[in-house]
Amino acid sequence: MSDLPQIANNLRQLVVKMITQAGSGHPGGSLGLADIFATLYFSDLFNLDPNKPNDPNRDRIIVSNGHVCPVWYAALAAKGYFPEPELETLRQFNSRLQGHPHKDFSHPENNLPGVENTAGPLGQGMSFAAGLALGFKTQKLPIKTICFTGDGELNEGQSWEALMFVSKYKLSNLTYIIDRNDIQIDGFTHDVMPLNSLKEKLNAFDFLTIEIDGHNFQSIQSALTHNSTKPKAIIAQTIPGKGVSFMENKFEWHGKAPTPEQLKVALKELA
């Protein structure tokens, strides 16, 4: 537990480095979710083994809001799923680290270890996670599915179809983590498409809904390990661009790469 803040800080440094190197990417949400990714991969709460990335009994981490994949890649590399220098290939042609995660089920040898889904079209990952959870429940397998999504992603109708599906089949083996950072590419979510009373909306779908500070490690762990007979939704209040003062709470950094000069400032602050 005491190591998690430093691990998260390291993930943030990797994120700003790789996005600057690529010249494009999405730092806002990636930096905001670093504390949760650090907790998921470094707290031994789930069956996630970098030495057995294809273990059929592994728990599944799905990232539906695929634009935050830089922090996912950083966490996987830091955990040992693949060599950390490969992070420098983000968004390059023929790289396994594309700007949105990619999973090739026909040619598994081309896949980045630890990446479980293809993401891009918003909402699809939520449905993909629901299908996985139903399959595991039908087979009576003790496998947990964790799915990241964003508050901007909830603009998509498919997101709510997935929630209806999960509610119908009472998929208590599925947890959605909603990044409630209030930004999306066009502005603040409360301006673009308000999500007022989000907790009440999710409760109406018969979810156990937990609101947390997405930067409080104890709250993150408590929410992730909270047992429930219902599907679970964690609304994580996060600061987009967390840790880099000129990015924090600015929707312009949803999808923009720092310049080399800005990288120096960011790394100095993160250090």
Secondary structure, DSSP 8 states (H G I E B T S, - for coil): -TTHHHHHHHHHHHHHHHHHHHT---HHHHHHTHHHHHHHHHS--S---TT-TT-TT--EEEESSGGGHHHHHHHHHHHTSS-GGGGGGTT-TT-SS-SS----SS-GGGS-TT------STTHHHHHHHHHHHHHHHTT----EEEEEETTGGGSHHHHHHHHHHHHTT-TTEEEEEEE--EETTEEHHHHS--TTHHHHHHHTT-EEEEEETT-HHHHHHHHH---SS-EEEEEE--TTTT-TTTTT-GGGGS----HHHHHHHHHHH-
